[in-house]
């Protein structure tokens, strides 16, 4: 059975949509408040998903969209890797917790807000949930690496 590139891109989009649904479930049902790095990872998942959907719907530029989706997935993997690193720091090396995101968006300049979203704060070091010994950011890192491989394979090897 072969998989058409269009279906492959759509399956990648569906996976991104399911990741966002799981994140919403953790936030609204399990009451796990997302930290700045969690929100940044969600933005990357959304962007990857939108580029995969564009690749599925717009075949003429599917290689461009697929490549951009893969690159964005690698960017999301870098954010997730930083999050995992923060979670594994010794307690005395964890950065201080910053103000809430609502306050940051209202009172900080855009550059400082973006820096905070990509660097994280002390609250990002908390491990609130694990499965098979891995935290949510670790599972997200695995998902991003899988999405990058999927996007690049579907773009360049499955065409």
C-alpha positions in Angstrom: 0.0 0.0 0.0 1.4 3.4 -0.9 0.6 6.7 0.7 0.0 9.7 -1.5 1.9 12.8 -0.5 -1.4 14.7 -0.1 -2.7 12.1 2.4 0.6 12.1 4.2 0.5 15.8 4.7 -3.1 15.6 5.9 -2.2 12.9 8.4 0.6 15.1 9.7 -2.0 17.9 10.1 -4.4 15.6 11.9 -1.5 14.6 14.3 -0.8 18.3 15.0 -4.6 18.9 15.6 -4.6 15.9 18.1 -1.5 17.3 19.9 -3.3 20.6 20.3 -6.5 18.8 21.6 -4.4 16.9 24.1 -2.8 20.2 25.3 -6.3 21.7 25.7 -7.4 18.7 27.7 -4.4 19.0 30.0 -5.1 22.7 30.5 -8.9 22.7 30.8 -9.8 19.3 32.2 -6.6 18.4 34.2 -6.1 22.1 35.2 -2.4 22.1 34.3 -1.6 25.7 33.6 0.8 26.1 30.6 4.2 27.9 31.2 5.7 30.2 28.6 7.6 27.4 26.9 4.5 25.3 26.7 2.7 28.1 24.9 5.6 28.5 22.6 5.5 24.8 21.8 1.8 25.0 21.1 2.4 27.9 18.6 5.0 25.7 16.8 2.6 22.8 16.7 -0.1 25.1 15.2 2.3 26.5 12.6 3.6 23.0 11.6 0.0 21.8 11.3 -1.1 24.8 9.2 1.9 24.3 6.8 1.1 20.6 6.5 -2.5 21.4 5.8 -1.4 23.9 3.2 0.8 21.3 1.6 -2.1 18.8 1.5 -4.5 21.4 -0.1 -2.1 23.3 -2.4 -0.2 20.7 -4.3 1.6 23.2 -6.5 3.8 24.4 -3.6 3.6 21.3 -1.4 7.4 21.0 -1.4 7.8 24.5 -0.1 5.1 24.0 2.5 6.4 20.6 3.5 9.9 21.9 3.9 8.8 24.8 6.0 6.7 22.4 8.2 9.8 20.3 8.7 12.0 23.3 9.6 9.3 24.7 12.0 9.1 21.2 13.6 12.9 21.3 14.2 12.4 24.8 15.8 9.7 23.4 18.0 12.0 20.5 18.9 14.7 23.0 20.0 12.2 24.8 22.3 11.1 21.4 23.7 14.7 20.4 24.2 15.3 23.6 26.2 12.2 22.8 28.2 13.5 19.3 29.0 16.9 20.8 29.9 15.3 23.2 32.3 13.3 20.4 33.9 16.5 18.5 34.5 18.5 21.3 36.1 19.5 21.0 39.7 17.2 23.0 41.9 19.8 25.6 42.7 20.4 26.4 39.0 16.7 26.8 38.0 16.0 30.4 36.9 13.7 32.6 39.0 10.0 32.5 38.2 8.8 35.5 36.2 5.6 37.4 36.2 2.5 35.8 34.6 2.1 35.9 30.8 -0.9 38.3 31.0 1.2 40.8 32.9 4.1 40.3 30.5 1.9 40.9 27.4 0.4 44.1 28.9 3.5 45.7 30.4 6.6 44.4 28.6 7.9 45.4 25.2 7.4 42.8 22.4 11.1 41.9 22.3 11.2 41.0 26.0 8.0 39.1 25.7 9.3 37.0 22.8 12.6 36.4 24.7 10.6 35.2 27.7 8.5 32.9 25.5 11.6 31.2 24.1 13.8 31.1 27.1 11.4 30.1 29.8 11.3 30.8 33.5 11.5 28.9 36.8 7.9 27.7 36.4 9.0 25.9 33.2 11.2 23.6 35.3 8.2 22.0 37.1 7.3 18.5 36.1 3.5 18.3 36.5 2.8 15.0 34.6 4.8 12.0 33.4 4.1 8.9 31.3 6.6 6.1 31.0 9.0 8.3 32.9 8.9 11.2 30.4 7.4 14.6 31.0 5.0 16.5 28.6 7.9 18.5 27.1 9.9 15.2 26.5 6.9 13.7 24.7 6.5 16.9 22.7 10.2 16.8 21.7 9.6 13.2 20.4 6.5 14.4 18.5 8.4 17.4 17.0 11.2 15.1 15.8 8.7 12.7 14.4 6.8 15.5 12.6 10.1 16.8 11.1 11.0 13.4 9.8 7.4 12.9 8.5 7.3 16.3 6.8 10.8 15.9 5.1 10.1 12.3 4.1 6.7 13.1 2.7 8.1 16.1 0.9 11.2 14.7 -0.6 11.0 10.9 -0.6 7.3 10.2 -1.0 6.7 12.6 -3.9 
